[in-house]
Amino acid sequence: MSPGDRTEERLVAVVVTASMSAATPPGIDPQSFLTAVVEDTYELVSGLDFVTPALVTSVPGLEEIVWPGTPVLEIPELSGAPLVRAAFEALSVAAPYAGQVVLLSGDAPDLPPLLIGKLFRALGSAGLAVCPAVEGGAVAIGARTPWPGWAEIGFDDPEPVRTLRGLAPDSQRVATGPGWHRLRVPADVHRLDPGLEGWDNTRALLSV
């Protein structure tokens, strides 16, 4: 396959930082909780059709949870806009022919895969697309490559869509899709939907 044939390749990268263990409920080992949540988030991505999964992480050892051949990219422990930019830049080197990239926060183990599909559809006519998070922030941020220099945004920006639309030049459209929740504090585990398939590792850990 020539590079020209791959310009519309779709890639979804699960982005993981050590700070995500702050959502660990009492009585559970933080590393075990983080690993379970990230593995469930990765598995929902790896099940998507016509999408290449990847893992971008500042936490060592997580390469054991992904399928062989999955790109695992290590970055420093960052937050805010520097985290998003570092993740996108690392992916641009590892997957230079990906035309559309979605960065998915690693703390969304029960996210319906359909919401990722909606971001890719939005990128057909928009430069960026956001899946908002409950109570502020973003669950996922999608962009056509290369990452636009004006897009200074992080996963925990209180109003990411408003921020991006305020920064975007007139020629750029920022799309938004349905929102979802993330696990950012221990009480957030109560947001997990027991009626949804998936998130088996997190479910099993919480049931012990």
N, C-alpha and C positions, 0 to 999 in steps of 0.2 A: 504493500500500500504506500503510495507516495505521500509526502507531506501535504500536498494540495488536496488529497482525498480526505484528510483528517481534520480539516479546519473547523468542522462543526462537531467534533467529538465532545461528548458531555462527561464531565468529571465531577464527582461529589467527594469532598474531603471532610472527614470528621476531625474537628479541631479540639484538642485536649490540652488542658493546663492543670497543674497540681492544685490550683485553687478550687477546682470543681469538687474536691473531696470535702469542702466545707458543708455540703449538703448531707453528709452522712448522718443518719439517725443515731440516737444514743444506743450503745450496746453492740454496734457493728464496727468491724475494723475498717478504717477509712480507705486503705488501699484496696481491700476486697470490694468495697462498695463502688469505688471509682472504676475498677476494672470491670465489674458487672454492668454498670451503666454504660460505659464506653463500648463494651462488646455488644450490647443490645442495640445501641445506636449504629454501630458499624454494620451489624447484621441486617438492619432494615435497608441500609444503603446497598449492601452487596447483593440484595435480592432484587434490585431494580433492573429492568431490561434496558439495554442500550446505554448503560452508564458505567463508567470506570470508577471504582471506589478507591479512596486513598485515606491515609491517616497522617495527620500533622500533629505532632505532640512534643511537649516539653517534659513528659513523664517517661522515663526509661522502662523498658520491659514489656511494653504493650504490643510489640511486634508478634508476640505469641498468640494474640487473639484474632489475628487477621488471616485471610486465606493466603497461601503461597502465591507470590507474584504481586501482591498488593504493595504499591509504593508506601513506605513508611518514612516520613521526613521529620527529622528532629529540628526543633527551633528553641530559642531561649524561652524562659518563663516570662511572658509579656501579658499585657492587658490593654483594653481599649483599642484605638485605631492602630497602634503599632503591631498588635497581635494579628489583626486582619490583614494588614499590609504584609507582614512577614510571612504569613501563611500563603498568601496569594503569590508572593515573589518566589517562595520555595517551590510552589507548584509550577510556576512558569518555566522553571529550570528542569524539573523532573518530567513534566508533561507539556512540552512546548507547542504541541499541535492541538491542545484542547481549546476549542472555540468558546465553550460555555463552561463556567466553573461555579459550583455552589459550595460555599463553606458552611458546614453544619456544626453547630455547637455540640460538643460531645455529651451534654447532659440532657438529652431529649430522647430517652429510650423507647417511649411509646408513640413517637411521632408517626402519624399515618403517612405512608409513602406517597400517597396522592398529593400531599402538599409540596413535596419536592418536584413532582411532575408539573404542578401549577407554576412553580418558579421558572422552570425551563420553558414552558409555553410563553410566559410573560417576556422572557428574554428574546423571543422572536421579534419583538417590536420595541423593547426597552433596553437601555444600557445596563441598568441594575434592577434587581427585584429583591424584595425583602419579605420574609415570613416573620411577622411580629411575634414577640413573646408576651404572655400574660403579665401584667404589672410592669410593662416597660422592657425595652431591650429587643433583641432579635434572636430568633431560633436559628435562622439561616439567612445568608446573604449571597445572592447570585449575581454574577456579572459576566458580560462578554469580555473576552481578553483583547488587549491587555488591560489590567486594572487601571481605571481612570485616576489620574493624579489628583483630581479635586476631591475624591471621595474619602474624606477623613471620618471614618466611622468605626465603632466598636460594637461588640455583641451586647454590651450593657448600656449603650446610649439610651437615655430615657425615652426618646421619641425618634427612633432611627429613620423612619420614613420622612418625617418633617425635616430632620437635620439634612438628609441627603437632598431633598427637594430644594432646600434653601441654598445648598452648595452647588447644585447642578447648573451647568450653563443651559441656555435656552434650547440648545440642540439635543439635550439629553433628557430622556424620560425615565423616571424612577417608578417602578410598578410595585404594588403590594398585593399579597395574597392573604388567605385566611390565617389567623394566628393560632398559636399553640402554647404549651407551657414548657418550662425547663425546671430542673431540680437545682435550685440555688441555695436553699436553706433546708434544714431537716424537715420542716413541716410540709415542704412541697411534695413529699412522697405521697401525700393524700390526694394530689392531683392526678396521679397515675390512674388510667382507666382500666379496671379489671376486665371489662367486656371486650377490650381490644386484643387481637392476637399479637404475639411477639412479646418483647421485653421479658423473656423467660428467665434470664440470669438474675435480673433485678428482682423479679417476682419471687424466685426461689430463695434469694438471700433475705428478703424482707419477711418471708414466711417462717424462717427458722426461729 
